[in-house]
Amino acid sequence: MAIASYPSLKSALQTYAVRPDTTFGNQVPTFVQLAESRMYNGSGEAGDELYTPPLRSGAMEVTATVTMTSGVGALPTNALEVRKLYVSGQKTGITYQTPERWAELNENASAGTPVFYTIEAGSIKTTPAHTGNLLVTYFRKFDEISDTNATGEMILAHGDLYLEACLFEAFSFLQEPTLAIGHLAKYRGLLAGANRTAGSMRYPGPLRVRTRGLVFP
């Protein structure tokens, strides 16, 4: 069964669990919510029995325009992780700094093309301060699938991940730990493959590390 929508996911969950009843069916929205949280944010810490890293696939990657005023602009509300921030036509992009380091660099910044940025309180900040548009490439979060939002790019691209993540939650709910862990293992394998494929698309050749610096007067 192809998993490409909320109804097909719900049907598959009930089939795998052999639970066509309403009591189980009413829990599916919770399974989906927990599964999407695991997919977008990961879960636990490396080394934990139930640890999984977040999914970062091409289906989640998008480029948007951010309007900056005096070096401050709003981070897109659906952003999970910024990959690149840059002025249109700029080759190297703007380099991320922690808020603390950014504040130090900004103290003596003069006017010019932005070189460093940070993210703080839902805002993107650049130094030197930039007024105008910047382009931001980031991994996004989609609206949760449900009866009223039955499909979308995420489940179309990763229906198998949805199924295994939801089966882990379903069998955890049913207090079937062996089955739950088995489906989590399948989820980990699919996740590793999806992230590996996405990484290969972003870095198709040997990785070259470039450093940059800026000296303020």
Backbone as CSV, one residue per row, in Angstrom:
resi,resn,N_x,N_y,N_z,CA_x,CA_y,CA_z,C_x,C_y,C_z
1,MET,0.843,-1.199,0.000,0.000,0.000,0.000,0.878,1.248,0.000
2,ALA,0.668,2.123,-0.998,1.425,3.373,-1.049,0.899,4.334,0.007
3,ILE,1.824,4.923,0.765,1.453,5.891,1.794,1.689,7.276,1.221
4,ALA,0.605,7.939,0.809,0.738,9.255,0.182,-0.285,10.247,0.707
5,SER,-1.023,9.866,1.744,-2.049,10.750,2.292,-2.391,10.299,3.704
6,TYR,-3.088,11.155,4.423,-3.510,10.803,5.778,-4.433,9.585,5.784
7,PRO,-5.455,9.509,4.900,-6.307,8.304,4.908,-5.529,7.016,4.636
8,SER,-4.584,7.045,3.689,-3.830,5.816,3.408,-2.917,5.459,4.570
9,LEU,-2.383,6.454,5.260,-1.555,6.197,6.442,-2.397,5.582,7.556
10,LYS,-3.561,6.160,7.804,-4.440,5.641,8.860,-4.861,4.212,8.556
11,SER,-5.209,3.940,7.305,-5.614,2.598,6.912,-4.480,1.594,7.117
12,ALA,-3.258,1.992,6.732,-2.105,1.102,6.891,-1.827,0.832,8.368
13,LEU,-1.937,1.845,9.209,-1.702,1.659,10.642,-2.701,0.664,11.236
14,GLN,-3.937,0.800,10.863,-4.949,-0.097,11.402,-4.773,-1.524,10.874
15,THR,-4.287,-1.627,9.634,-4.028,-2.953,9.070,-2.856,-3.624,9.767
16,TYR,-1.739,-2.917,9.922,-0.557,-3.485,10.564,-0.835,-3.855,12.016
17,ALA,-1.591,-3.032,12.705,-1.877,-3.279,14.122,-3.052,-4.226,14.319
18,VAL,-3.738,-4.558,13.230,-4.952,-5.371,13.277,-5.940,-4.755,14.275
19,ARG,-6.119,-3.445,14.111,-7.017,-2.710,15.001,-7.904,-1.781,14.164
20,PRO,-8.967,-2.333,13.555,-9.875,-1.494,12.765,-10.883,-0.724,13.612
21,ASP,-10.806,-0.877,14.931,-11.804,-0.290,15.817,-11.640,1.211,15.969
22,THR,-12.702,1.852,16.424,-12.719,3.307,16.591,-11.768,3.771,17.686
23,THR,-11.647,2.994,18.746,-10.754,3.380,19.852,-9.330,3.589,19.350
24,PHE,-8.838,2.636,18.564,-7.496,2.777,17.986,-7.460,3.903,16.968
25,GLY,-8.475,3.948,16.109,-8.518,4.980,15.073,-8.479,6.383,15.641
26,ASN,-9.084,6.569,16.800,-9.106,7.898,17.422,-7.731,8.330,17.921
27,GLN,-6.807,7.369,18.062,-5.454,7.696,18.522,-4.514,8.067,17.380
28,VAL,-4.937,7.826,16.148,-4.048,8.071,15.005,-3.548,9.514,14.942
29,PRO,-4.378,10.534,15.176,-3.840,11.906,15.162,-2.680,12.104,16.146
30,THR,-2.759,11.434,17.299,-1.663,11.536,18.271,-0.416,10.839,17.744
31,PHE,-0.589,9.663,17.132,0.556,8.960,16.551,1.241,9.834,15.496
32,VAL,0.437,10.482,14.666,0.977,11.329,13.598,1.714,12.527,14.185
33,GLN,1.128,13.142,15.197,1.768,14.303,15.837,3.123,13.928,16.411
34,LEU,3.194,12.801,17.111,4.458,12.349,17.697,5.458,11.951,16.617
35,ALA,4.975,11.308,15.569,5.860,10.890,14.480,6.443,12.100,13.763
36,GLU,5.631,13.108,13.503,6.138,14.296,12.818,7.128,15.044,13.689
37,SER,6.894,15.079,14.986,7.862,15.706,15.886,9.200,14.984,15.803
38,ARG,9.177,13.656,15.774,10.414,12.863,15.667,11.098,13.140,14.335
39,MET,10.335,13.222,13.250,10.903,13.451,11.929,11.547,14.826,11.824
40,TYR,10.846,15.841,12.280,11.347,17.208,12.139,12.459,17.544,13.127
41,ASN,12.311,17.085,14.367,13.214,17.532,15.432,14.191,16.473,15.915
42,GLY,14.009,15.232,15.479,14.775,14.153,16.069,14.237,13.856,17.456
43,SER,14.853,12.887,18.130,14.390,12.533,19.475,15.541,11.981,20.295
44,GLY,15.674,12.492,21.519,16.685,11.994,22.430,18.085,12.467,22.086
45,GLU,19.054,11.856,22.740,20.467,12.157,22.539,21.168,10.944,21.958
46,ALA,22.217,11.199,21.174,22.985,10.096,20.590,23.420,9.133,21.693
47,GLY,23.183,7.853,21.479,23.494,6.846,22.481,22.273,6.354,23.231
48,ASP,21.190,7.173,23.240,19.948,6.735,23.865,19.326,5.611,23.046
49,GLU,18.624,4.712,23.712,18.010,3.567,23.025,17.010,4.011,21.961
50,LEU,16.296,5.094,22.227,15.254,5.542,21.309,15.684,6.759,20.490
51,TYR,16.976,7.044,20.475,17.471,8.221,19.747,17.283,8.077,18.243
52,THR,16.847,9.164,17.619,16.875,9.287,16.162,17.218,10.734,15.812
53,PRO,18.092,10.965,14.828,18.391,12.325,14.396,17.229,12.870,13.574
54,PRO,17.205,14.165,13.340,16.128,14.733,12.525,16.291,14.405,11.050
55,LEU,15.184,14.391,10.344,15.193,14.237,8.892,15.538,15.582,8.263
56,ARG,16.454,15.557,7.302,16.809,16.767,6.554,16.940,16.376,5.077
57,SER,15.818,16.370,4.381,15.787,15.908,2.997,15.523,17.055,2.036
58,GLY,15.700,16.752,0.750,15.473,17.764,-0.271,14.043,18.260,-0.305
59,ALA,13.082,17.403,0.078,11.678,17.811,0.097,11.419,18.919,1.101
60,MET,12.307,19.057,2.074,12.134,20.051,3.129,12.883,21.347,2.846
61,GLU,13.678,21.371,1.793,14.561,22.504,1.537,13.887,23.540,0.651
62,VAL,13.985,24.795,1.017,13.340,25.874,0.268,14.175,27.138,0.403
63,THR,14.058,28.027,-0.586,14.716,29.332,-0.524,13.646,30.414,-0.508
64,ALA,13.784,31.350,0.414,12.813,32.438,0.562,13.546,33.763,0.679
65,THR,12.804,34.833,0.507,13.335,36.184,0.633,13.018,36.735,2.015
66,VAL,14.026,37.305,2.657,13.849,37.953,3.957,14.140,39.433,3.786
67,THR,13.202,40.263,4.181,13.391,41.707,4.109,14.072,42.203,5.380
68,MET,15.229,42.817,5.210,16.022,43.291,6.340,15.898,44.806,6.475
69,THR,15.810,45.268,7.708,15.799,46.702,8.000,16.829,46.971,9.081
70,SER,17.838,47.746,8.740,18.923,48.063,9.684,19.514,46.797,10.300
71,GLY,19.670,45.769,9.465,20.341,44.561,9.917,19.476,43.544,10.619
72,VAL,18.161,43.736,10.637,17.266,42.807,11.334,16.113,42.414,10.422
73,GLY,15.816,41.114,10.356,14.691,40.615,9.578,14.081,39.400,10.251
74,ALA,12.859,39.063,9.903,12.147,37.960,10.545,12.546,36.624,9.932
75,LEU,12.916,35.681,10.780,13.170,34.307,10.349,11.837,33.690,9.932
76,PRO,11.759,32.987,8.796,10.503,32.332,8.419,9.983,31.454,9.550
77,THR,8.687,31.535,9.804,8.113,30.852,10.960,8.167,29.329,10.843
78,ASN,8.309,28.806,9.623,8.361,27.351,9.451,9.788,26.823,9.326
79,ALA,10.771,27.661,9.654,12.175,27.260,9.522,12.587,26.333,10.659
80,LEU,13.260,25.240,10.293,13.833,24.318,11.267,15.335,24.495,11.395
81,GLU,15.991,24.776,10.268,17.451,24.892,10.253,17.868,25.692,9.025
82,VAL,18.668,26.722,9.233,19.143,27.549,8.120,20.372,26.900,7.495
83,ARG,20.357,26.760,6.171,21.507,26.217,5.445,22.404,27.321,4.924
84,LYS,21.797,28.398,4.411,22.594,29.465,3.806,21.806,30.762,3.831
85,LEU,22.516,31.843,4.125,21.955,33.192,4.056,22.882,34.004,3.182
86,TYR,22.330,34.692,2.188,23.207,35.370,1.249,22.493,36.497,0.506
87,VAL,23.304,37.417,0.006,22.827,38.457,-0.903,22.773,37.848,-2.292
88,SER,21.742,38.143,-3.041,21.608,37.590,-4.386,22.872,37.856,-5.206
89,GLY,23.437,36.805,-5.787,24.653,36.926,-6.576,25.921,36.697,-5.782
90,GLN,25.804,36.656,-4.462,26.981,36.436,-3.609,27.357,34.958,-3.626
91,LYS,28.625,34.658,-3.773,29.058,33.268,-3.916,29.223,32.542,-2.588
92,THR,29.777,33.230,-1.602,30.148,32.532,-0.368,29.054,32.525,0.691
93,GLY,28.114,33.419,0.631,27.095,33.490,1.665,27.597,34.220,2.900
94,ILE,26.705,34.414,3.845,27.003,35.119,5.080,27.259,34.063,6.160
95,THR,28.290,34.250,6.947,28.738,33.237,7.907,28.012,33.369,9.248
96,TYR,27.540,32.234,9.751,26.843,32.227,11.036,27.812,32.417,12.195
97,GLN,27.363,33.168,13.203,28.070,33.307,14.473,27.058,33.160,15.611
98,THR,27.527,32.709,16.762,26.640,32.674,17.925,26.214,34.096,18.273
99,PRO,25.081,34.268,18.950,24.661,35.625,19.321,25.735,36.396,20.095
100,GLU,26.469,35.695,20.974,27.492,36.368,21.765,28.648,36.856,20.878
101,ARG,29.121,35.979,19.993,30.221,36.357,19.103,29.765,37.416,18.110
102,TRP,28.537,37.283,17.626,28.001,38.280,16.697,27.974,39.661,17.340
103,ALA,27.558,39.734,18.601,27.502,41.020,19.299,28.886,41.650,19.395
104,GLU,29.900,40.835,19.634,31.277,41.355,19.685,31.698,41.910,18.332
105,LEU,31.426,41.170,17.272,31.797,41.621,15.936,31.029,42.865,15.524
106,ASN,29.792,42.965,15.991,28.941,44.078,15.587,29.334,45.387,16.258
107,GLU,30.048,45.318,17.380,30.406,46.524,18.113,31.220,47.486,17.259
108,ASN,32.119,46.954,16.455,33.008,47.799,15.668,32.740,47.708,14.166
109,ALA,31.560,47.223,13.805,31.250,47.042,12.379,31.008,48.380,11.701
110,SER,31.476,48.474,10.471,31.192,49.649,9.654,30.207,49.251,8.569
111,ALA,29.792,50.203,7.777,28.828,49.920,6.712,29.459,49.019,5.659
112,GLY,28.615,48.288,4.945,29.108,47.443,3.871,28.270,46.200,3.696
113,THR,28.725,45.315,2.847,28.028,44.058,2.597,28.064,43.190,3.854
114,PRO,26.936,42.598,4.250,26.931,41.778,5.466,27.852,40.573,5.335
115,VAL,28.583,40.294,6.402,29.547,39.198,6.412,29.143,38.120,7.415
116,PHE,28.607,38.521,8.568,28.204,37.580,9.604,26.727,37.753,9.937
117,TYR,26.118,36.647,10.387,24.735,36.739,10.862,24.558,35.858,12.081
118,THR,23.497,36.136,12.818,23.085,35.277,13.908,21.577,35.195,13.899
119,ILE,21.032,34.279,14.697,19.584,34.138,14.842,19.269,34.242,16.320
120,GLU,18.366,35.155,16.634,18.040,35.414,18.035,16.596,35.859,18.136
121,ALA,15.840,35.189,19.013,14.449,35.551,19.277,13.621,35.629,17.993
122,GLY,13.820,34.674,17.094,13.033,34.624,15.872,13.446,35.622,14.814
123,SER,14.578,36.290,15.002,15.054,37.282,14.047,16.422,36.918,13.501
124,ILE,16.657,37.275,12.250,17.970,37.181,11.638,18.636,38.544,11.784
125,LYS,19.900,38.554,12.244,20.635,39.803,12.409,21.942,39.708,11.637
126,THR,22.276,40.756,10.912,23.516,40.751,10.137,24.443,41.867,10.579
127,THR,25.715,41.632,10.355,26.718,42.670,10.540,27.757,42.561,9.433
128,PRO,28.110,43.670,8.797,27.487,44.976,8.893,25.973,44.927,8.632
129,ALA,25.252,45.891,9.207,23.799,45.920,9.095,23.377,46.070,7.641
130,HIS,22.408,45.288,7.259,21.931,45.295,5.877,20.482,45.750,5.828
131,THR,20.182,46.630,4.903,18.809,47.029,4.629,18.494,46.632,3.190
132,GLY,17.461,45.829,3.031,17.116,45.305,1.709,16.795,43.823,1.836
133,ASN,16.780,43.131,0.711,16.415,41.717,0.708,17.637,40.807,0.792
134,LEU,17.477,39.729,1.550,18.445,38.643,1.575,17.714,37.358,1.183
135,LEU,18.458,36.403,0.691,17.895,35.097,0.393,18.330,34.114,1.476
136,VAL,17.389,33.311,1.942,17.700,32.312,2.966,17.246,30.940,2.472
137,THR,18.160,29.993,2.474,17.843,28.606,2.157,17.781,27.848,3.468
138,TYR,16.667,27.155,3.681,16.481,26.507,4.975,15.636,25.243,4.843
139,PHE,15.668,24.428,5.893,14.799,23.264,5.989,13.517,23.699,6.682
140,ARG,12.400,23.356,6.073,11.113,23.842,6.571,10.277,22.735,7.207
141,LYS,9.353,23.162,8.026,8.344,22.290,8.612,7.026,22.536,7.891
142,PHE,6.349,21.459,7.523,5.056,21.569,6.857,3.925,21.510,7.878
143,ASP,2.735,21.938,7.461,1.562,21.805,8.323,1.286,20.333,8.580
144,GLU,0.849,20.017,9.783,0.565,18.630,10.164,-0.508,18.028,9.276
145,ILE,-0.285,16.799,8.823,-1.325,16.134,8.035,-2.454,15.689,8.963
146,SER,-3.672,15.660,8.413,-4.849,15.328,9.221,-6.006,15.027,8.277
147,ASP,-7.176,14.794,8.842,-8.368,14.593,8.019,-8.644,15.795,7.136
148,THR,-8.343,16.989,7.631,-8.624,18.209,6.872,-7.433,18.700,6.053
149,ASN,-6.254,18.135,6.283,-5.055,18.449,5.497,-4.420,17.108,5.121
150,ALA,-5.054,16.445,4.156,-4.817,15.020,3.947,-3.481,14.682,3.302
151,THR,-2.892,15.607,2.573,-1.663,15.271,1.876,-0.718,16.464,1.860
152,GLY,0.407,16.308,1.208,1.403,17.378,1.148,2.733,16.815,0.701
153,GLU,3.702,17.705,0.492,5.001,17.298,-0.040,5.733,16.314,0.867
154,MET,5.567,16.469,2.174,6.321,15.636,3.113,5.890,14.172,3.033
155,ILE,4.584,13.914,3.099,4.146,12.525,3.074,4.275,11.930,1.679
156,LEU,4.183,12.766,0.643,4.404,12.264,-0.711,5.844,11.794,-0.888
157,ALA,6.781,12.502,-0.269,8.196,12.142,-0.393,8.617,11.056,0.587
158,HIS,7.975,11.012,1.750,8.460,10.138,2.833,7.337,9.360,3.506
159,GLY,6.461,8.784,2.711,5.373,7.987,3.264,5.870,6.808,4.083
160,ASP,7.001,6.215,3.663,7.548,5.079,4.406,8.022,5.496,5.795
161,LEU,8.607,6.681,5.896,9.040,7.174,7.207,7.837,7.455,8.101
162,TYR,6.804,8.058,7.531,5.579,8.288,8.303,5.060,6.977,8.874
163,LEU,4.996,5.954,8.023,4.435,4.676,8.454,5.231,4.081,9.605
164,GLU,6.549,3.991,9.461,7.358,3.350,10.495,7.375,4.163,11.793
165,ALA,7.438,5.488,11.679,7.417,6.322,12.887,6.081,6.198,13.605
166,CYS,4.995,6.154,12.837,3.674,6.014,13.451,3.473,4.614,14.039
167,LEU,4.015,3.582,13.376,3.901,2.230,13.928,4.661,2.100,15.242
168,PHE,5.795,2.790,15.355,6.497,2.805,16.637,5.595,3.380,17.727
169,GLU,4.946,4.508,17.416,4.056,5.135,18.400,2.842,4.256,18.672
170,ALA,2.308,3.623,17.629,1.118,2.791,17.799,1.399,1.587,18.688
171,PHE,2.503,0.886,18.431,2.806,-0.291,19.234,3.291,0.084,20.635
172,SER,3.848,1.283,20.776,4.149,1.773,22.128,2.841,1.980,22.894
173,PHE,1.848,2.554,22.225,0.521,2.758,22.821,-0.126,1.427,23.193
174,LEU,0.064,0.421,22.346,-0.528,-0.897,22.582,0.285,-1.737,23.557
175,GLN,1.384,-1.157,24.072,2.269,-1.828,25.033,2.845,-3.123,24.451
176,GLU,3.336,-2.978,23.221,4.021,-4.063,22.515,5.447,-3.593,22.226
177,PRO,6.328,-3.587,23.260,7.646,-2.978,23.105,8.516,-3.640,22.039
178,THR,8.422,-4.950,21.880,9.258,-5.627,20.886,8.894,-5.171,19.480
179,LEU,7.599,-5.108,19.190,7.150,-4.639,17.876,7.489,-3.159,17.702
180,ALA,7.323,-2.374,18.754,7.623,-0.941,18.673,9.088,-0.719,18.319
181,ILE,10.002,-1.394,19.008,11.435,-1.237,18.756,11.796,-1.724,17.357
182,GLY,11.130,-2.782,16.901,11.385,-3.273,15.549,11.052,-2.235,14.497
183,HIS,9.936,-1.555,14.675,9.565,-0.519,13.703,10.442,0.725,13.845
184,LEU,10.923,1.004,15.052,11.854,2.116,15.211,13.164,1.815,14.485
185,ALA,13.598,0.557,14.522,14.816,0.170,13.801,14.631,0.350,12.301
186,LYS,13.470,-0.015,11.783,13.183,0.189,10.366,13.166,1.689,10.040
187,TYR,12.592,2.469,10.940,12.562,3.919,10.748,13.974,4.482,10.688
188,ARG,14.836,4.051,11.592,16.224,4.529,11.606,16.920,4.232,10.275
189,GLY,16.709,3.033,9.750,17.340,2.676,8.491,16.858,3.536,7.337
190,LEU,15.553,3.750,7.249,14.997,4.591,6.193,15.460,6.040,6.343
191,LEU,15.507,6.506,7.586,15.947,7.879,7.861,17.394,8.074,7.437
192,ALA,18.248,7.123,7.792,19.661,7.230,7.422,19.812,7.279,5.911
193,GLY,19.032,6.476,5.212,19.095,6.486,3.757,18.639,7.805,3.166
194,ALA,17.533,8.358,3.685,17.020,9.630,3.180,18.008,10.763,3.429
195,ASN,18.586,10.801,4.630,19.564,11.851,4.939,20.839,11.688,4.123
196,ARG,21.239,10.454,3.899,22.438,10.203,3.103,22.233,10.635,1.651
197,THR,21.071,10.335,1.096,20.766,10.754,-0.272,20.746,12.270,-0.389
198,ALA,20.121,12.939,0.586,20.072,14.401,0.569,21.467,14.991,0.679
199,GLY,22.307,14.401,1.524,23.677,14.883,1.669,24.479,14.709,0.393
200,SER,24.240,13.604,-0.307,24.958,13.369,-1.563,24.567,14.382,-2.624
201,MET,23.317,14.815,-2.595,22.876,15.825,-3.558,23.479,17.187,-3.255
202,ARG,23.662,17.486,-1.963,24.213,18.786,-1.591,25.720,18.837,-1.759
203,TYR,26.390,17.694,-1.538,27.848,17.644,-1.622,28.263,16.490,-2.534
204,PRO,28.072,16.649,-3.864,28.312,15.541,-4.782,29.773,15.180,-4.974
205,GLY,30.682,16.082,-4.644,32.109,15.817,-4.838,32.858,15.891,-3.532
206,PRO,34.198,15.845,-3.592,34.998,15.966,-2.368,34.694,17.271,-1.644
207,LEU,34.525,17.210,-0.339,34.216,18.391,0.462,35.437,19.290,0.585
208,ARG,35.254,20.565,0.275,36.323,21.537,0.445,35.914,22.526,1.521
209,VAL,36.782,22.719,2.473,36.489,23.621,3.583,37.146,24.964,3.321
210,ARG,36.344,26.015,3.360,36.881,27.358,3.168,36.671,28.152,4.427
211,THR,37.631,28.953,4.794,37.502,29.812,5.963,37.493,31.253,5.514
212,ARG,36.918,32.083,6.337,36.878,33.500,6.005,37.031,34.300,7.284
213,GLY,37.538,35.487,7.144,37.689,36.357,8.295,37.369,37.779,7.920
214,LEU,37.181,38.590,8.906,36.884,39.999,8.670,37.570,40.811,9.749
215,VAL,38.307,41.784,9.337,39.004,42.657,10.289,38.322,44.002,10.259
216,PHE,37.768,44.416,11.400,37.143,45.719,11.485,38.157,46.743,11.975
217,PRO,38.101,47.934,11.430,39.027,48.971,11.904,38.699,49.400,13.326
